[in-house]
């Protein structure tokens, strides 16, 4: 019983921490408007805070995510995510008659991708997997419940990037997050979800980067 209570306490702390960090990230452009530091702070914000908080709360359980890797699921995950992401985007295009541009498109360059995207996406993975793990492993939710909570929050955190089009975020981002969460379930590896996430974003950015 004590272990169960401690686990639930950890779960609630992780959920609260991730939600607070995720919301705080949305306010960075208002707190640091038009400063040269905004880009670099934004790239490392989620990564730094979530790494510290997850280690403080989960300790070795958190570090264990970095001790696993599966080349098999990496090879499966990259095309799987690309197919799911493409289908979700096509569905939204059919519904809305076009896509709402992601505001990252205006700053995209190879330099930006190399210097910022890997750190931003690792921060997103720590936020997302933190929520998934807390609900699934600590609060004893069923996996489908935990992954839906994680995916919905992940989608809503992208609202500013998609001109606050909530329906587009839900339709296009939830399916991709579900894939990444499934990869974590199969591997217990943050590296797999992170690399697959990077590969998907870079492939998606190629039409702009190659112009």
N, C-alpha and C positions, 0 to 999 in steps of 0.2 A: 504493500500500500504506500509506503514512504517513497519507493522508487517511482510508483505511478504518479504520485503527487508532484515529485520533483520533475518528472518528465513533462507533466502538464504545465508546470510553472515555466520550464524551459520553452515549451511550445508557444505559450502565450507571449513570453518575452521576445522570442524570435519574430512572431507575427507582428507584434506592436513595433518592434525596431524596424522591420522591413517597411511597414506602412508609413512610419514617420519619415524614414530616409527617402522613400519613394516620393512622398508629398513634398518634402523639403527640396528635393532636386527640381521639382517643377517651379519653385520660386527663385531659383538662381538667377534667371534673366532679369527679375525685378529687383533682386538684392544687389546684383552686380551688372547693371545695364551698361552696354557699350564699353566694357573694359577689356583690355588685352588679356586679362587673366581669366575671363569667363570660359574660354574654350578649354584651357588646360584644367581648370578646376572642374568643369563639367565632365571631362574625360575620366577623372580620377575620383570624383565625389562618391558615387555609389560603391566603387571598388574598395576604396580606403575605409569608409565607414562600416560597410557590411562585413569586410574581412575582420576588422577589429571586434565588432559586436558579435559576430558568429563565433569567433574564437573564444571570446569571453564567456559566452553562454553555453556553447556546445563542446568546446575544447577539442579533445581527441576525435570525437565523432565528426566534427567539422574538418579537421585535418585529414581524416580518412578519405574524404572526397577527392583529395589530390593524390592519393596513393594507388588509384585504380586507373586502368586504361584498357580499351578494347578496340583494336584495329578493325575487327570484324564489324562492330556496330558503328564505327566511324565511316567505313566504306558503305554500309547500308544507309546510314543516317543522312549523308550529304544528298544523294539523289532523292531519297524519300522526302526530305524536307523541301527540296526544290519543287518536286511534283505537287506536294500538298500546298505549298505557298503559291505556286502558279495557278492551281485550280481555285484557290480561295480568292486570289486577285481577279481571275477571270469571272468568277461568280459575282464579285462586287461590280465589275465593269458592266456585266449584263444587267444588274439591278439598277445601277446608278447612271448608266450610259457614259461612263468614263471614270478615271481615277482622280482622287484629290492628291495633289503633289505633296510629297514628303518634304518638309522644309530643310532637311539635310542636303537635298539636291543642290541647293544654291551655294553650298560651300564645298561640294565634293571635288576632290582632287586626289591623285595618288599619294601626295604628301599628307593630306588630311587622313586618308584611310590608314596609312602606315603609322602615323604618330598618335592617332586618337581612337580609331575604331576598335582595335583589340582590347584596350583598357575599358572603353565604354561597355563593350559587350561582356567582358568578364564581370563588370559591375552589375549588369543586367542579369547575368546568370546567378550571381550570388544573391541578389534580391529574390529572383524567381525560385531558385532551388531552396533557398532558405524558407520561403513560404510553403512550398510543397512539402519539404521535409518536416517542418514544424507541425503542419496539419495532419500529415500522413503517419509519421513515425512517433510524434510526441503526443498528439491529441487523439490518435487512433481513429482518424477519419478513414473511410474507404479511399483507395487510391483515386477513383474517378471523382470523388468529391473534392479531394485536395488538389488534384490537377485542374479541375474547373475553377476553383477559387483562385489559384495561382494564375491561370490563363486569363481570366476576366480582369484581375488587377493589372496584370502585365499589359493587356490591351488598353486599359483606361489610362495607364501611365504614358501612353503614346499620343494622347489627345492633342497636346500642344503641337506635336510634329505634323498632325494631319488636320490642322485648322479646326480642331474640336469637333470633328465629325465622328461622333461616338459609334454610330452604326457601322461605319467603314472600319474603324479600329476593331470592333467586335468580330465582324465577318472575316476580315483579312488576317488578323493577328492571332486570334484564339487558336485556329487550327495549327499554325506553326508552333505555337508554344506547347500545345498538346504533344506534338511530335518530340520536341526537345525534352519535355518531362518524361515521356516514355523511354527515351534513350537513357536518361538518368536512372530510371527504375531498373533497366536492364543491366546497367554498368556500374552504378554508384560512383560515377566518374564525372567530375566537373569539367575535366579536360575534353571529354567527348562532346558534351553539349556546347562547350565554348568554341571548339574548332568547327563543329558543324554549323553553328550560328555565324561564325566569321565567314565560312565558305559561302553560305547562303546569301549573306549581305553583299559580299564582294561580287558574286555572280549577278545579283540584282542590280548592283551599281555599274556593271560593265558598260551598258549602253551609254551612260553619261561619261564615264571615265575614258572611254575610247573615242569620244567625239573630237 
